Amino acid sequence: MGYKRMTKEDIYEILRRWHAGQNVSRIVEVEKCDRKTIFKYIKKFNEAGFGRDTKLPDKERIWDIFEQKILPSVERHRPASKQLEPLEDIIRDMVQDKKEPLKPKSVYSVLKNNHNVNASYETYKIFVRNKGLTQKPARQMIRIELPAGLETQIDYGKVGLLEYLRTGKNKVVWAFCGVLAHSRLPFIQFVYTQDQKSFVESFIDMFEYYGGVTEIQSIDNLKSGVITPDLYDPKLNKSLQEMIEYYGTFIDPCRVGKATDKGKIERMIPSARELFRVLKKIHPTADIHTLNEHALRWCTEEYGQREHGTTRMPPMEVFEETERETLKKLPEERFEAPIWKPAHVHRGDQFFSFDKLRYSLPEAYKGLDVWVRYTERNKMLRVFLDRRLIREYVVTGKAVNYVPEDFPEGKREMMDGGFPRYLRRKAQVFGEASCKLIESILEPHAYLNCRRAQGILAIMKEYRGKPFYEQVCRRALQRGVKLPRTFKAMLKVEEKQLVLDMGINISELGRQMVRDATYYTN
């Protein structure tokens, strides 16, 4: 078993599978881990006081148990086979050359001479076999039969065009198809979109159609389900992850480009496409909901009653006799599919956007990326940072939504529509003349003159307490001063005059000698 770095999500998934009753062999097969690794995590889990007979703790509790001692923290050294990876295409071209093919053993000699490869022949041989670079005879297909209630295979397929009632124009229609791997009973639902909400809703409709849930859901690496396709560490969409945990099932993404991983559902896509075209001809005016009703009847009454070419039994008969009772029971309440979206909190105004509406967060979150979860039933929007809930909003349709405490007092007043009142209150601190001057500036149009009033308030703060301050404010009010620079110039003139008046010291004798200018003109 090759080395695999274990993450918190990997550990939680292993323990969730084990707690659900899956044996270690099954977990090894799905999670691609060594048996000793799985036993190690189960042992630590038991030592912490948890077992299959106790309730499964939440993710945070499990991560706390394992974070300090268990998670791997070192990288393995690069194996010798790494130097062969850049040469993979060269090896394939030489082995599969149509005119002059070489045996893989001969290719090894060429690589040593021409590319300075120093990996051992055994390493080279394993690399070639793992990459499938050797010439092989024609593949023989082996049919794999699975026990009842184990797996449902799911896939999408493009089926055609249908009028979209909201626009009156034709729109591409996709078929969400599911097949029970044991009984081969299908589920078909036509949809206009493949977004995360539609994907999860189709899953839930399929569960309700079958009346239960299988242990595993094998899906393609569709973006609505799998964010990052990876054989060993696929990242599931958050909405899909919530849904499978709610219904107690598991998602096993298939390998990219490997249709044989879900061969049973691949054969259903052409049938769904043909069914869509037939139903359109029979019901030319039907909408997509009506077509879906006919499609489900076809699955049960026609395809379900027809003898299957592989099992030689009708799918509906096998389902009723052996598979229905093995399915997991559905919860009493239907799961509401949430919408998860990433959002960026802007540095300038500390708002983020969701569905064309804007929401505020405290200043500490400016410039950060958050996750937003929205549920339609209760109109609740929740904001998360590193899986931690930081804010909740009830969506009312307002274009701008904010909490006043997120902003300083000045910005808060402006957002409430009371910024002019805020400026008047600030001016009252500086005196009656100051307040009247600010009111005269705001009077023609409060919001257009807010910047001028802010500038004059800053000047008032600088000159308040000066002996000439009140006199200048009254004079500015009489002259109708509106500009901060004019007001400041008046204050500076008075300040210089004050310096001149206070800078000359005259004795009593000197004062007797002072004459008025008219004394010299007469």
Disulfide bonds with the S-S distance in Angstrom:
none
